[in-house]
C-alpha cells in the first residue's frame, strides 16, 4: 500500500479539523434549540415570543452549519 503525499495528508487533516468545528457548532445550536423548546413548553402562552425567536435563530444557524459542512465535503 502506498502512502499519501504529505500535502494531501495536510489538506485532509485541515478538512477534518474544519468539519469537527462545524459539527461542534451544530451540537451547540441543537442544545440551544432544545432549551428553547423546553422553556416554551413550560410556559403558558402569554405573548412571550422570545423562545420562538431563539428557536428560529438556532434553526437558521443549524441550517447554515449543515450547508457549510456539505460544502466542505463537496470541496475537492
PQR file with spaces between the fields and no chain letter, atoms N, CA, C, O and H, PARSE charges and radii, in Angstrom:
ATOM       1  N    UNK     1       0.850   -1.170    0.000 -0.4000 1.5000
ATOM       2  CA   UNK     1       0.000    0.000    0.000 -0.0000 2.0000
ATOM       3  C    UNK     1       0.901    1.240    0.000  0.5500 1.7000
ATOM       4  O    UNK     1       1.851    1.324    0.777 -0.5500 1.4000
ATOM       5  N    UNK     2       0.596    2.183   -0.865 -0.4000 1.5000
ATOM       6  CA   UNK     2       1.421    3.393   -0.928 -0.0000 2.0000
ATOM       7  C    UNK     2       0.893    4.448    0.033  0.5500 1.7000
ATOM       8  O    UNK     2      -0.280    4.447    0.407 -0.5500 1.4000
ATOM       9  H    UNK     2      -0.176    2.114   -1.497  0.4000 1.0000
ATOM      10  N    UNK     3       1.771    5.329    0.415 -0.4000 1.5000
ATOM      11  CA   UNK     3       1.397    6.396    1.346 -0.0000 2.0000
ATOM      12  C    UNK     3       0.951    7.624    0.568  0.5500 1.7000
ATOM      13  O    UNK     3       1.424    7.884   -0.539 -0.5500 1.4000
ATOM      14  H    UNK     3       2.724    5.330    0.111  0.4000 1.0000
ATOM      15  N    UNK     4       0.022    8.382    1.171 -0.4000 1.5000
ATOM      16  CA   UNK     4      -0.443    9.622    0.553 -0.0000 2.0000
ATOM      17  C    UNK     4       0.648   10.676    0.675  0.5500 1.7000
ATOM      18  O    UNK     4       1.387   10.704    1.659 -0.5500 1.4000
ATOM      19  H    UNK     4      -0.362    8.171    2.070  0.4000 1.0000
ATOM      20  N    UNK     5       0.746   11.540   -0.325 -0.4000 1.5000
ATOM      21  CA   UNK     5       1.725   12.633   -0.236 -0.0000 2.0000
ATOM      22  C    UNK     5       1.423   13.534    0.967  0.5500 1.7000
ATOM      23  O    UNK     5       0.261   13.711    1.333 -0.5500 1.4000
ATOM      24  H    UNK     5       0.146   11.518   -1.124  0.4000 1.0000
ATOM      25  N    UNK     6       2.462   14.101    1.580 -0.4000 1.5000
ATOM      26  CA   UNK     6       2.269   14.939    2.770 -0.0000 2.0000
ATOM      27  C    UNK     6       1.276   16.083    2.557  0.5500 1.7000
ATOM      28  O    UNK     6       0.522   16.427    3.468 -0.5500 1.4000
ATOM      29  H    UNK     6       3.407   13.958    1.283  0.4000 1.0000
ATOM      30  N    UNK     7       1.271   16.672    1.364 -0.4000 1.5000
ATOM      31  CA   UNK     7       0.347   17.784    1.112 -0.0000 2.0000
ATOM      32  C    UNK     7      -1.102   17.306    1.185  0.5500 1.7000
ATOM      33  O    UNK     7      -1.951   17.995    1.751 -0.5500 1.4000
ATOM      34  H    UNK     7       1.883   16.393    0.624  0.4000 1.0000
ATOM      35  N    UNK     8      -1.391   16.140    0.623 -0.4000 1.5000
ATOM      36  CA   UNK     8      -2.749   15.602    0.677 -0.0000 2.0000
ATOM      37  C    UNK     8      -3.149   15.265    2.107  0.5500 1.7000
ATOM      38  O    UNK     8      -4.293   15.482    2.506 -0.5500 1.4000
ATOM      39  H    UNK     8      -0.701   15.581    0.164  0.4000 1.0000
ATOM      40  N    UNK     9      -2.225   14.748    2.856 -0.4000 1.5000
ATOM      41  CA   UNK     9      -2.498   14.429    4.263 -0.0000 2.0000
ATOM      42  C    UNK     9      -2.799   15.711    5.036  0.5500 1.7000
ATOM      43  O    UNK     9      -3.732   15.751    5.838 -0.5500 1.4000
ATOM      44  H    UNK     9      -1.296   14.573    2.532  0.4000 1.0000
ATOM      45  N    UNK    10      -2.011   16.751    4.796 -0.4000 1.5000
ATOM      46  CA   UNK    10      -2.222   18.032    5.482 -0.0000 2.0000
ATOM      47  C    UNK    10      -3.580   18.622    5.125  0.5500 1.7000
ATOM      48  O    UNK    10      -4.279   19.139    5.996 -0.5500 1.4000
ATOM      49  H    UNK    10      -1.253   16.718    4.145  0.4000 1.0000
ATOM      50  N    UNK    11      -3.958   18.549    3.858 -0.4000 1.5000
ATOM      51  CA   UNK    11      -5.261   19.070    3.421 -0.0000 2.0000
ATOM      52  C    UNK    11      -6.386   18.270    4.077  0.5500 1.7000
ATOM      53  O    UNK    11      -7.365   18.842    4.557 -0.5500 1.4000
ATOM      54  H    UNK    11      -3.390   18.129    3.151  0.4000 1.0000
ATOM      55  N    UNK    12      -6.241   16.950    4.094 -0.4000 1.5000
ATOM      56  CA   UNK    12      -7.263   16.102    4.715 -0.0000 2.0000
ATOM      57  C    UNK    12      -7.397   16.397    6.205  0.5500 1.7000
ATOM      58  O    UNK    12      -8.509   16.442    6.731 -0.5500 1.4000
ATOM      59  H    UNK    12      -5.446   16.485    3.704  0.4000 1.0000
ATOM      60  N    UNK    13      -6.285   16.597    6.880 -0.4000 1.5000
ATOM      61  CA   UNK    13      -6.323   16.914    8.312 -0.0000 2.0000
ATOM      62  C    UNK    13      -6.990   18.264    8.555  0.5500 1.7000
ATOM      63  O    UNK    13      -7.747   18.419    9.513 -0.5500 1.4000
ATOM      64  H    UNK    13      -5.382   16.561    6.453  0.4000 1.0000
ATOM      65  N    UNK    14      -6.713   19.236    7.697 -0.4000 1.5000
ATOM      66  CA   UNK    14      -7.343   20.558    7.823 -0.0000 2.0000
ATOM      67  C    UNK    14      -8.852   20.441    7.636  0.5500 1.7000
ATOM      68  O    UNK    14      -9.619   21.045    8.386 -0.5500 1.4000
ATOM      69  H    UNK    14      -6.097   19.110    6.919  0.4000 1.0000
ATOM      70  N    UNK    15      -9.279   19.670    6.645 -0.4000 1.5000
ATOM      71  CA   UNK    15     -10.715   19.479    6.415 -0.0000 2.0000
ATOM      72  C    UNK    15     -11.372   18.785    7.609  0.5500 1.7000
ATOM      73  O    UNK    15     -12.482   19.140    8.005 -0.5500 1.4000
ATOM      74  H    UNK    15      -8.656   19.179    6.036  0.4000 1.0000
ATOM      75  N    UNK    16     -10.690   17.805    8.172 -0.4000 1.5000
ATOM      76  CA   UNK    16     -11.232   17.131    9.355 -0.0000 2.0000
ATOM      77  C    UNK    16     -11.381   18.098   10.524  0.5500 1.7000
ATOM      78  O    UNK    16     -12.367   18.044   11.259 -0.5500 1.4000
ATOM      79  H    UNK    16      -9.788   17.516    7.850  0.4000 1.0000
ATOM      80  N    UNK    17     -10.405   18.979   10.694 -0.4000 1.5000
ATOM      81  CA   UNK    17     -10.490   19.988   11.751 -0.0000 2.0000
ATOM      82  C    UNK    17     -11.647   20.940   11.530  0.5500 1.7000
ATOM      83  O    UNK    17     -12.359   21.293   12.470 -0.5500 1.4000
ATOM      84  H    UNK    17      -9.604   19.023   10.098  0.4000 1.0000
ATOM      85  N    UNK    18     -11.835   21.357   10.279 -0.4000 1.5000
ATOM      86  CA   UNK    18     -12.954   22.243    9.956 -0.0000 2.0000
ATOM      87  C    UNK    18     -14.282   21.535   10.204  0.5500 1.7000
ATOM      88  O    UNK    18     -15.203   22.118   10.775 -0.5500 1.4000
ATOM      89  H    UNK    18     -11.256   21.070    9.516  0.4000 1.0000
ATOM      90  N    UNK    19     -14.380   20.283    9.777 -0.4000 1.5000
ATOM      91  CA   UNK    19     -15.605   19.513    9.990 -0.0000 2.0000
ATOM      92  C    UNK    19     -15.893   19.354   11.479  0.5500 1.7000
ATOM      93  O    UNK    19     -17.044   19.445   11.906 -0.5500 1.4000
ATOM      94  H    UNK    19     -13.632   19.809    9.313  0.4000 1.0000
ATOM      95  N    UNK    20     -14.857   19.119   12.260 -0.4000 1.5000
ATOM      96  CA   UNK    20     -15.019   18.978   13.708 -0.0000 2.0000
ATOM      97  C    UNK    20     -15.596   20.256   14.322  0.5500 1.7000
ATOM      98  O    UNK    20     -16.483   20.192   15.173 -0.5500 1.4000
ATOM      99  H    UNK    20     -13.922   19.045   11.913  0.4000 1.0000
ATOM     100  N    UNK    21     -15.095   21.412   13.891 -0.4000 1.5000
ATOM     101  CA   UNK    21     -15.600   22.687   14.422 -0.0000 2.0000
ATOM     102  C    UNK    21     -17.052   22.923   14.008  0.5500 1.7000
ATOM     103  O    UNK    21     -17.860   23.392   14.809 -0.5500 1.4000
ATOM     104  H    UNK    21     -14.375   21.464   13.200  0.4000 1.0000
ATOM     105  N    UNK    22     -17.383   22.597   12.755 -0.4000 1.5000
ATOM     106  CA   UNK    22     -18.757   22.783   12.284 -0.0000 2.0000
ATOM     107  C    UNK    22     -19.702   21.861   13.050  0.5500 1.7000
ATOM     108  O    UNK    22     -20.785   22.284   13.454 -0.5500 1.4000
ATOM     109  H    UNK    22     -16.727   22.216   12.104  0.4000 1.0000
ATOM     110  N    UNK    23     -19.307   20.620   13.250 -0.4000 1.5000
ATOM     111  CA   UNK    23     -20.147   19.673   13.987 -0.0000 2.0000
ATOM     112  C    UNK    23     -20.334   20.130   15.432  0.5500 1.7000
ATOM     113  O    UNK    23     -21.421   19.975   15.988 -0.5500 1.4000
ATOM     114  H    UNK    23     -18.427   20.276   12.922  0.4000 1.0000
ATOM     115  N    UNK    24     -19.307   20.683   16.040 -0.4000 1.5000
ATOM     116  CA   UNK    24     -19.436   21.224   17.402 -0.0000 2.0000
ATOM     117  C    UNK    24     -20.425   22.385   17.419  0.5500 1.7000
ATOM     118  O    UNK    24     -21.219   22.508   18.352 -0.5500 1.4000
ATOM     119  H    UNK    24     -18.424   20.809   15.589  0.4000 1.0000
ATOM     120  N    UNK    25     -20.385   23.239   16.393 -0.4000 1.5000
ATOM     121  CA   UNK    25     -21.345   24.345   16.303 -0.0000 2.0000
ATOM     122  C    UNK    25     -22.767   23.821   16.158  0.5500 1.7000
ATOM     123  O    UNK    25     -23.694   24.364   16.760 -0.5500 1.4000
ATOM     124  H    UNK    25     -19.740   23.139   15.635  0.4000 1.0000
ATOM     125  N    UNK    26     -22.944   22.772   15.364 -0.4000 1.5000
ATOM     126  CA   UNK    26     -24.270   22.171   15.198 -0.0000 2.0000
ATOM     127  C    UNK    26     -24.767   21.630   16.536  0.5500 1.7000
ATOM     128  O    UNK    26     -25.942   21.786   16.870 -0.5500 1.4000
ATOM     129  H    UNK    26     -22.191   22.331   14.875  0.4000 1.0000
ATOM     130  N    UNK    27     -23.893   21.003   17.290 -0.4000 1.5000
ATOM     131  CA   UNK    27     -24.282   20.454   18.593 -0.0000 2.0000
ATOM     132  C    UNK    27     -24.699   21.570   19.555  0.5500 1.7000
ATOM     133  O    UNK    27     -25.683   21.428   20.281 -0.5500 1.4000
ATOM     134  H    UNK    27     -22.939   20.876   17.019  0.4000 1.0000
ATOM     135  N    UNK    28     -23.963   22.664   19.561 -0.4000 1.5000
ATOM     136  CA   UNK    28     -24.314   23.801   20.418 -0.0000 2.0000
ATOM     137  C    UNK    28     -25.665   24.369   20.008  0.5500 1.7000
ATOM     138  O    UNK    28     -26.505   24.657   20.861 -0.5500 1.4000
ATOM     139  H    UNK    28     -23.164   22.779   18.972  0.4000 1.0000
ATOM     140  N    UNK    29     -25.880   24.533   18.697 -0.4000 1.5000
ATOM     141  CA   UNK    29     -27.158   25.048   18.210 -0.0000 2.0000
ATOM     142  C    UNK    29     -28.306   24.112   18.580  0.5500 1.7000
ATOM     143  O    UNK    29     -29.384   24.572   18.955 -0.5500 1.4000
ATOM     144  H    UNK    29     -25.197   24.299   18.004  0.4000 1.0000
ATOM     145  N    UNK    30     -28.081   22.806   18.476 -0.4000 1.5000
ATOM     146  CA   UNK    30     -29.121   21.838   18.834 -0.0000 2.0000
ATOM     147  C    UNK    30     -29.459   21.934   20.320  0.5500 1.7000
ATOM     148  O    UNK    30     -30.628   21.851   20.697 -0.5500 1.4000
ATOM     149  H    UNK    30     -27.205   22.432   18.171  0.4000 1.0000
ATOM     150  N    UNK    31     -28.451   22.107   21.158 -0.4000 1.5000
ATOM     151  CA   UNK    31     -28.691   22.276   22.593 -0.0000 2.0000
ATOM     152  C    UNK    31     -29.526   23.521   22.866  0.5500 1.7000
ATOM     153  O    UNK    31     -30.456   23.483   23.672 -0.5500 1.4000
ATOM     154  H    UNK    31     -27.501   22.174   20.851  0.4000 1.0000
ATOM     155  N    UNK    32     -29.200   24.620   22.199 -0.4000 1.5000
ATOM     156  CA   UNK    32     -29.957   25.862   22.378 -0.0000 2.0000
ATOM     157  C    UNK    32     -31.385   25.708   21.869  0.5500 1.7000
ATOM     158  O    UNK    32     -32.326   26.218   22.476 -0.5500 1.4000
ATOM     159  H    UNK    32     -28.446   24.651   21.544  0.4000 1.0000
ATOM     160  N    UNK    33     -31.540   25.006   20.759 -0.4000 1.5000
ATOM     161  CA   UNK    33     -32.861   24.782   20.191 -0.0000 2.0000
ATOM     162  C    UNK    33     -33.716   23.950   21.151  0.5500 1.7000
ATOM     163  O    UNK    33     -34.883   24.267   21.381 -0.5500 1.4000
ATOM     164  H    UNK    33     -30.776   24.592   20.266  0.4000 1.0000
ATOM     165  N    UNK    34     -33.142   22.902   21.701 -0.4000 1.5000
ATOM     166  CA   UNK    34     -33.875   22.076   22.663 -0.0000 2.0000
ATOM     167  C    UNK    34     -34.213   22.850   23.932  0.5500 1.7000
ATOM     168  O    UNK    34     -35.286   22.672   24.508 -0.5500 1.4000
ATOM     169  H    UNK    34     -32.194   22.644   21.514  0.4000 1.0000
ATOM     170  N    UNK    35     -33.297   23.705   24.363 -0.4000 1.5000
ATOM     171  CA   UNK    35     -33.568   24.536   25.539 -0.0000 2.0000
ATOM     172  C    UNK    35     -34.734   25.480   25.270  0.5500 1.7000
ATOM     173  O    UNK    35     -35.592   25.662   26.134 -0.5500 1.4000
ATOM     174  H    UNK    35     -32.425   23.849   23.895  0.4000 1.0000
ATOM     175  N    UNK    36     -34.777   26.079   24.087 -0.4000 1.5000
ATOM     176  CA   UNK    36     -35.883   26.974   23.734 -0.0000 2.0000
ATOM     177  C    UNK    36     -37.202   26.210   23.701  0.5500 1.7000
ATOM     178  O    UNK    36     -38.225   26.721   24.156 -0.5500 1.4000
ATOM     179  H    UNK    36     -34.080   25.931   23.385  0.4000 1.0000
ATOM     180  N    UNK    37     -37.185   24.995   23.167 -0.4000 1.5000
ATOM     181  CA   UNK    37     -38.402   24.178   23.154 -0.0000 2.0000
ATOM     182  C    UNK    37     -38.845   23.831   24.570  0.5500 1.7000
ATOM     183  O    UNK    37     -40.035   23.885   24.882 -0.5500 1.4000
ATOM     184  H    UNK    37     -36.354   24.580   22.797  0.4000 1.0000
ATOM     185  N    UNK    38     -37.897   23.476   25.423 -0.4000 1.5000
ATOM     186  CA   UNK    38     -38.206   23.130   26.807 -0.0000 2.0000
ATOM     187  C    UNK    38     -38.818   24.324   27.539  0.5500 1.7000
ATOM     188  O    UNK    38     -39.809   24.181   28.256 -0.5500 1.4000
ATOM     189  H    UNK    38     -36.931   23.432   25.169  0.4000 1.0000
ATOM     190  N    UNK    39     -38.224   25.497   27.353 -0.4000 1.5000
ATOM     191  CA   UNK    39     -38.725   26.705   28.013 -0.0000 2.0000
ATOM     192  C    UNK    39     -40.122   27.041   27.515  0.5500 1.7000
ATOM     193  O    UNK    39     -41.011   27.352   28.308 -0.5500 1.4000
ATOM     194  H    UNK    39     -37.419   25.614   26.771  0.4000 1.0000
ATOM     195  N    UNK    40     -40.318   26.977   26.194 -0.4000 1.5000
ATOM     196  CA   UNK    40     -41.624   27.344   25.646 -0.0000 2.0000
ATOM     197  C    UNK    40     -42.700   26.338   26.042  0.5500 1.7000
ATOM     198  O    UNK    40     -43.864   26.711   26.192 -0.5500 1.4000
ATOM     199  H    UNK    40     -39.596   26.725   25.550  0.4000 1.0000
ATOM     200  N    UNK    41     -42.334   25.073   26.214 -0.4000 1.5000
ATOM     201  CA   UNK    41     -43.311   24.060   26.622 -0.0000 2.0000
ATOM     202  C    UNK    41     -43.737   24.255   28.069  0.5500 1.7000
ATOM     203  O    UNK    41     -44.851   23.887   28.440 -0.5500 1.4000
ATOM     204  H    UNK    41     -41.389   24.770   26.092  0.4000 1.0000
ATOM     205  N    UNK    42     -42.871   24.825   28.885 -0.4000 1.5000
ATOM     206  CA   UNK    42     -43.172   25.002   30.299 -0.0000 2.0000
ATOM     207  C    UNK    42     -43.857   26.306   30.635  0.5500 1.7000
ATOM     208  O    UNK    42     -44.217   26.536   31.790 -0.5500 1.4000
ATOM     209  H    UNK    42     -41.966   25.124   28.584  0.4000 1.0000
ATOM     210  N    UNK    43     -44.043   27.164   29.649 -0.4000 1.5000
ATOM     211  CA   UNK    43     -44.649   28.470   29.898 -0.0000 2.0000
ATOM     212  C    UNK    43     -46.022   28.543   29.245  0.5500 1.7000
ATOM     213  O    UNK    43     -46.205   28.107   28.109 -0.5500 1.4000
ATOM     214  H    UNK    43     -43.750   26.978   28.711  0.4000 1.0000
ATOM     215  N    UNK    44     -46.982   29.100   29.974 -0.4000 1.5000
ATOM     216  CA   UNK    44     -48.264   29.355   29.314 -0.0000 2.0000
ATOM     217  C    UNK    44     -48.062   30.447   28.255  0.5500 1.7000
ATOM     218  O    UNK    44     -47.199   31.313   28.397 -0.5500 1.4000
ATOM     219  H    UNK    44     -46.834   29.454   30.897  0.4000 1.0000
ATOM     220  N    UNK    45     -48.855   30.388   27.216 -0.4000 1.5000
ATOM     221  CA   UNK    45     -48.718   31.376   26.140 -0.0000 2.0000
ATOM     222  C    UNK    45     -49.230   32.729   26.615  0.5500 1.7000
ATOM     223  O    UNK    45     -50.435   32.980   26.649 -0.5500 1.4000
ATOM     224  H    UNK    45     -49.555   29.684   27.101  0.4000 1.0000
ATOM     225  N    UNK    46     -48.297   33.587   26.976 -0.4000 1.5000
ATOM     226  CA   UNK    46     -48.631   34.925   27.458 -0.0000 2.0000
ATOM     227  C    UNK    46     -48.065   35.968   26.507  0.5500 1.7000
ATOM     228  O    UNK    46     -47.742   37.084   26.915 -0.5500 1.4000
ATOM     229  H    UNK    46     -47.318   33.383   26.948  0.4000 1.0000
ATOM     230  N    UNK    47     -47.949   35.605   25.261 -0.4000 1.5000
ATOM     231  CA   UNK    47     -47.385   36.543   24.302 -0.0000 2.0000
ATOM     232  C    UNK    47     -45.872   36.606   24.370  0.5500 1.7000
ATOM     233  O    UNK    47     -45.260   37.492   23.773 -0.5500 1.4000
ATOM     234  H    UNK    47     -48.211   34.699   24.929  0.4000 1.0000
ATOM     235  N    UNK    48     -45.256   35.669   25.095 -0.4000 1.5000
ATOM     236  CA   UNK    48     -43.800   35.646   25.206 -0.0000 2.0000
ATOM     237  C    UNK    48     -43.233   35.044   23.930  0.5500 1.7000
ATOM     238  O    UNK    48     -43.324   33.835   23.716 -0.5500 1.4000
ATOM     239  H    UNK    48     -45.753   34.949   25.579  0.4000 1.0000
ATOM     240  N    UNK    49     -42.656   35.873   23.092 -0.4000 1.5000
ATOM     241  CA   UNK    49     -42.168   35.462   21.781 -0.0000 2.0000
ATOM     242  C    UNK    49     -40.706   35.023   21.818  0.5500 1.7000
ATOM     243  O    UNK    49     -40.214   34.445   20.850 -0.5500 1.4000
ATOM     244  H    UNK    49     -42.582   36.855   23.266  0.4000 1.0000
ATOM     245  N    UNK    50     -40.004   35.290   22.921 -0.4000 1.5000
ATOM     246  CA   UNK    50     -38.566   35.014   22.977 -0.0000 2.0000
ATOM     247  C    UNK    50     -38.200   33.563   22.659  0.5500 1.7000
ATOM     248  O    UNK    50     -37.295   33.352   21.851 -0.5500 1.4000
ATOM     249  H    UNK    50     -40.403   35.760   23.708  0.4000 1.0000
ATOM     250  N    UNK    51     -38.851   32.547   23.249 -0.4000 1.5000
ATOM     251  CA   UNK    51     -38.478   31.174   22.887 -0.0000 2.0000
ATOM     252  C    UNK    51     -38.642   30.897   21.393  0.5500 1.7000
ATOM     253  O    UNK    51     -37.838   30.172   20.808 -0.5500 1.4000
ATOM     254  H    UNK    51     -39.585   32.719   23.905  0.4000 1.0000
ATOM     255  N    UNK    52     -39.661   31.461   20.783 -0.4000 1.5000
ATOM     256  CA   UNK    52     -39.861   31.269   19.346 -0.0000 2.0000
ATOM     257  C    UNK    52     -38.739   31.938   18.567  0.5500 1.7000
ATOM     258  O    UNK    52     -38.242   31.380   17.588 -0.5500 1.4000
ATOM     259  H    UNK    52     -40.314   32.050   21.259  0.4000 1.0000
ATOM     260  N    UNK    53     -38.339   33.119   18.992 -0.4000 1.5000
ATOM     261  CA   UNK    53     -37.235   33.812   18.325 -0.0000 2.0000
ATOM     262  C    UNK    53     -35.938   33.015   18.454  0.5500 1.7000
ATOM     263  O    UNK    53     -35.176   32.901   17.494 -0.5500 1.4000
ATOM     264  H    UNK    53     -38.742   33.572   19.787  0.4000 1.0000
ATOM     265  N    UNK    54     -35.694   32.470   19.634 -0.4000 1.5000
ATOM     266  CA   UNK    54     -34.493   31.652   19.849 -0.0000 2.0000
ATOM     267  C    UNK    54     -34.552   30.417   18.955  0.5500 1.7000
ATOM     268  O    UNK    54     -33.561   30.055   18.320 -0.5500 1.4000
ATOM     269  H    UNK    54     -36.313   32.563   20.414  0.4000 1.0000
ATOM     270  N    UNK    55     -35.706   29.779   18.909 -0.4000 1.5000
ATOM     271  CA   UNK    55     -35.875   28.591   18.081 -0.0000 2.0000
ATOM     272  C    UNK    55     -35.577   28.897   16.613  0.5500 1.7000
ATOM     273  O    UNK    55     -34.833   28.164   15.962 -0.5500 1.4000
ATOM     274  H    UNK    55     -36.511   30.073   19.425  0.4000 1.0000
ATOM     275  N    UNK    56     -36.151   29.969   16.099 -0.4000 1.5000
ATOM     276  CA   UNK    56     -35.943   30.346   14.694 -0.0000 2.0000
ATOM     277  C    UNK    56     -34.475   30.670   14.441  0.5500 1.7000
ATOM     278  O    UNK    56     -33.908   30.235   13.438 -0.5500 1.4000
ATOM     279  H    UNK    56     -36.756   30.565   16.628  0.4000 1.0000
ATOM     280  N    UNK    57     -33.858   31.428   15.338 -0.4000 1.5000
ATOM     281  CA   UNK    57     -32.448   31.805   15.166 -0.0000 2.0000
ATOM     282  C    UNK    57     -31.546   30.572   15.164  0.5500 1.7000
ATOM     283  O    UNK    57     -30.662   30.447   14.316 -0.5500 1.4000
ATOM     284  H    UNK    57     -34.318   31.782   16.152  0.4000 1.0000
ATOM     285  N    UNK    58     -31.768   29.666   16.111 -0.4000 1.5000
ATOM     286  CA   UNK    58     -30.933   28.471   16.194 -0.0000 2.0000
ATOM     287  C    UNK    58     -31.164   27.552   15.001  0.5500 1.7000
ATOM     288  O    UNK    58     -30.230   26.924   14.502 -0.5500 1.4000
ATOM     289  H    UNK    58     -32.485   29.768   16.800  0.4000 1.0000
ATOM     290  N    UNK    59     -32.403   27.476   14.549 -0.4000 1.5000
ATOM     291  CA   UNK    59     -32.691   26.674   13.359 -0.0000 2.0000
ATOM     292  C    UNK    59     -31.942   27.228   12.148  0.5500 1.7000
ATOM     293  O    UNK    59     -31.364   26.465   11.373 -0.5500 1.4000
ATOM     294  H    UNK    59     -33.162   27.986   14.954  0.4000 1.0000
ATOM     295  N    UNK    60     -31.950   28.540   11.984 -0.4000 1.5000
ATOM     296  CA   UNK    60     -31.230   29.165   10.873 -0.0000 2.0000
ATOM     297  C    UNK    60     -29.727   28.917   10.981  0.5500 1.7000
ATOM     298  O    UNK    60     -29.063   28.656    9.978 -0.5500 1.4000
ATOM     299  H    UNK    60     -32.419   29.159   12.614  0.4000 1.0000
ATOM     300  N    UNK    61     -29.198   28.998   12.190 -0.4000 1.5000
ATOM     301  CA   UNK    61     -27.768   28.730   12.395 -0.0000 2.0000
ATOM     302  C    UNK    61     -27.430   27.283   12.045  0.5500 1.7000
ATOM     303  O    UNK    61     -26.420   27.014   11.395 -0.5500 1.4000
ATOM     304  H    UNK    61     -29.738   29.209   13.005  0.4000 1.0000
ATOM     305  N    UNK    62     -28.277   26.359   12.479 -0.4000 1.5000
ATOM     306  CA   UNK    62     -28.027   24.953   12.177 -0.0000 2.0000
ATOM     307  C    UNK    62     -28.070   24.703   10.677  0.5500 1.7000
ATOM     308  O    UNK    62     -27.237   23.969   10.144 -0.5500 1.4000
ATOM     309  H    UNK    62     -29.098   26.578   13.007  0.4000 1.0000
ATOM     310  N    UNK    63     -29.029   25.306    9.998 -0.4000 1.5000
ATOM     311  CA   UNK    63     -29.111   25.160    8.544 -0.0000 2.0000
ATOM     312  C    UNK    63     -27.827   25.644    7.884  0.5500 1.7000
ATOM     313  O    UNK    63     -27.308   24.993    6.977 -0.5500 1.4000
ATOM     314  H    UNK    63     -29.706   25.902   10.431  0.4000 1.0000
ATOM     315  N    UNK    64     -27.313   26.782    8.335 -0.4000 1.5000
ATOM     316  CA   UNK    64     -26.081   27.326    7.767 -0.0000 2.0000
ATOM     317  C    UNK    64     -24.901   26.394    8.042  0.5500 1.7000
ATOM     318  O    UNK    64     -24.066   26.173    7.165 -0.5500 1.4000
ATOM     319  H    UNK    64     -27.734   27.311    9.072  0.4000 1.0000
ATOM     320  N    UNK    65     -24.833   25.855    9.245 -0.4000 1.5000
ATOM     321  CA   UNK    65     -23.741   24.941    9.582 -0.0000 2.0000
ATOM     322  C    UNK    65     -23.812   23.664    8.738  0.5500 1.7000
ATOM     323  O    UNK    65     -22.783   23.148    8.302 -0.5500 1.4000
ATOM     324  H    UNK    65     -25.512   26.035    9.957  0.4000 1.0000
ATOM     325  N    UNK    66     -25.029   23.157    8.510 -0.4000 1.5000
ATOM     326  CA   UNK    66     -25.163   21.972    7.660 -0.0000 2.0000
ATOM     327  C    UNK    66     -24.724   22.278    6.227  0.5500 1.7000
ATOM     328  O    UNK    66     -24.091   21.447    5.576 -0.5500 1.4000
ATOM     329  H    UNK    66     -25.865   23.576    8.864  0.4000 1.0000
ATOM     330  N    UNK    67     -25.063   23.470    5.742 -0.4000 1.5000
ATOM     331  CA   UNK    67     -24.615   23.870    4.403 -0.0000 2.0000
ATOM     332  C    UNK    67     -23.096   23.987    4.356  0.5500 1.7000
ATOM     333  O    UNK    67     -22.466   23.569    3.385 -0.5500 1.4000
ATOM     334  H    UNK    67     -25.577   24.145    6.271  0.4000 1.0000
ATOM     335  N    UNK    68     -22.509   24.558    5.410 -0.4000 1.5000
ATOM     336  CA   UNK    68     -21.046   24.672    5.477 -0.0000 2.0000
ATOM     337  C    UNK    68     -20.395   23.290    5.454  0.5500 1.7000
ATOM     338  O    UNK    68     -19.396   23.073    4.769 -0.5500 1.4000
ATOM     339  H    UNK    68     -23.021   24.898    6.199  0.4000 1.0000
ATOM     340  N    UNK    69     -20.973   22.366    6.206 -0.4000 1.5000
ATOM     341  CA   UNK    69     -20.432   21.008    6.259 -0.0000 2.0000
ATOM     342  C    UNK    69     -20.557   20.326    4.898  0.5500 1.7000
ATOM     343  O    UNK    69     -19.635   19.646    4.446 -0.5500 1.4000
ATOM     344  H    UNK    69     -21.786   22.542    6.763  0.4000 1.0000
ATOM     345  N    UNK    70     -21.695   20.514    4.259 -0.4000 1.5000
ATOM     346  CA   UNK    70     -21.890   19.929    2.936 -0.0000 2.0000
ATOM     347  C    UNK    70     -20.896   20.513    1.935  0.5500 1.7000
ATOM     348  O    UNK    70     -20.335   19.782    1.119 -0.5500 1.4000
ATOM     349  H    UNK    70     -22.443   21.066    4.626  0.4000 1.0000
ATOM     350  N    UNK    71     -20.678   21.819    1.993 -0.4000 1.5000
ATOM     351  CA   UNK    71     -19.708   22.460    1.100 -0.0000 2.0000
ATOM     352  C    UNK    71     -18.305   21.915    1.339  0.5500 1.7000
ATOM     353  O    UNK    71     -17.549   21.689    0.394 -0.5500 1.4000
ATOM     354  H    UNK    71     -21.134   22.413    2.656  0.4000 1.0000
ATOM     355  N    UNK    72     -17.968   21.709    2.592 -0.4000 1.5000
ATOM     356  CA   UNK    72     -16.647   21.181    2.937 -0.0000 2.0000
ATOM     357  C    UNK    72     -16.461   19.775    2.372  0.5500 1.7000
ATOM     358  O    UNK    72     -15.391   19.438    1.865 -0.5500 1.4000
ATOM     359  H    UNK    72     -18.583   21.893    3.359  0.4000 1.0000
ATOM     360  N    UNK    73     -17.496   18.970    2.461 -0.4000 1.5000
ATOM     361  CA   UNK    73     -17.423   17.597    1.961 -0.0000 2.0000
ATOM     362  C    UNK    73     -17.308   17.580    0.438  0.5500 1.7000
ATOM     363  O    UNK    73     -16.587   16.756   -0.124 -0.5500 1.4000
ATOM     364  H    UNK    73     -18.365   19.244    2.872  0.4000 1.0000
ATOM     365  N    UNK    74     -18.014   18.486   -0.223 -0.4000 1.5000
ATOM     366  CA   UNK    74     -18.019   18.508   -1.683 -0.0000 2.0000
ATOM     367  C    UNK    74     -16.793   19.186   -2.273  0.5500 1.7000
ATOM     368  O    UNK    74     -16.515   19.036   -3.463 -0.5500 1.4000
ATOM     369  H    UNK    74     -18.600   19.156    0.233  0.4000 1.0000
ATOM     370  N    UNK    75     -16.053   19.936   -1.449 -0.4000 1.5000
ATOM     371  CA   UNK    75     -14.865   20.638   -1.915 -0.0000 2.0000
ATOM     372  C    UNK    75     -13.776   19.625   -2.258  0.5500 1.7000
ATOM     373  O    UNK    75     -13.558   18.655   -1.532 -0.5500 1.4000
ATOM     374  H    UNK    75     -16.279   20.058   -0.483  0.4000 1.0000
ATOM     375  N    UNK    76     -13.114   19.864   -3.351 -0.4000 1.5000
ATOM     376  CA   UNK    76     -12.034   18.938   -3.745 -0.0000 2.0000
ATOM     377  C    UNK    76     -10.723   19.643   -3.810  0.5500 1.7000
ATOM     378  O    UNK    76      -9.706   19.025   -4.124 -0.5500 1.4000
ATOM     379  H    UNK    76     -13.291   20.652   -3.941  0.4000 1.0000
